[in-house]
């Protein structure tokens, strides 16, 4: 437990931000799993629509850029490749 008042406040804001970040990452992982499942089933049109949903989440703005590392973003893009 920190003794400095500003650090106590900072810990509280960090916890709140962490919870928000976790929900965003969870949404993204769920959307990616949905795309993967549709690709395995061979439903390419539905997979494209689901991929658009993931793109919307990724384009959601600055928040996702601050949450994900570059390597994680690249891996996500690779997972979303839909074979022809």
C-alpha positions, -999 to 999 in steps of 0.1 A, spaced: 0 0 0 16 33 -11 21 61 15 20 89 -10 -15 103 -17 -8 109 -54 3 73 -58 -29 60 -42 -49 80 -67 -28 68 -95 -33 32 -85 -71 38 -85 -70 52 -120 -48 24 -132 -72 -2 -119 -101 15 -137 -82 17 -170 -71 -19 -167 -107 -30 -164 -117 -10 -194 -88 -23 -214 -96 -59 -205 -132 -55 -218 -120 -41 -251 -94 -69 -256 -120 -94 -247 -144 -81 -274 -116 -82 -299 -106 -118 -290 -143 -129 -293 -147 -113 -327 -115 -130 -339 -127 -164 -327 -159 -158 -346 -141 -151 -378 -119 -182 -373 -149 -204 -367 -167 -191 -398 -136 -197 -420 -134 -232 -407 -170 -238 -416 -164 -224 -451 -188 -195 -447 -167 -168 -465 -193 -141 -468 -202 -143 -432 -165 -143 -423 -160 -111 -443 -189 -95 -424 -173 -106 -391 -139 -94 -403 -155 -60 -409 -167 -61 -373 -132 -67 -361 -119 -39 -383 -145 -16 -367 -133 -26 -333 -97 -19 -344 -106 14 -359 -124 22 -327 -96 47 -321 -66 55 -301 -77 33 -272 -69 0 -290 -35 14 -302 -25 20 -266 -37 -14 -254 -21 -36 -280 16 -40 -288 27 -39 -325 35 -76 -326 0 -84 -312 -16 -62 -339 4 -80 -366 -6 -114 -352 -43 -103 -352 -40 -93 -388 -25 -126 -397 -54 -144 -379 -79 -125 -400 -66 -137 -433 -94 -153 -451 -82 -179 -477 -98 -179 -512 
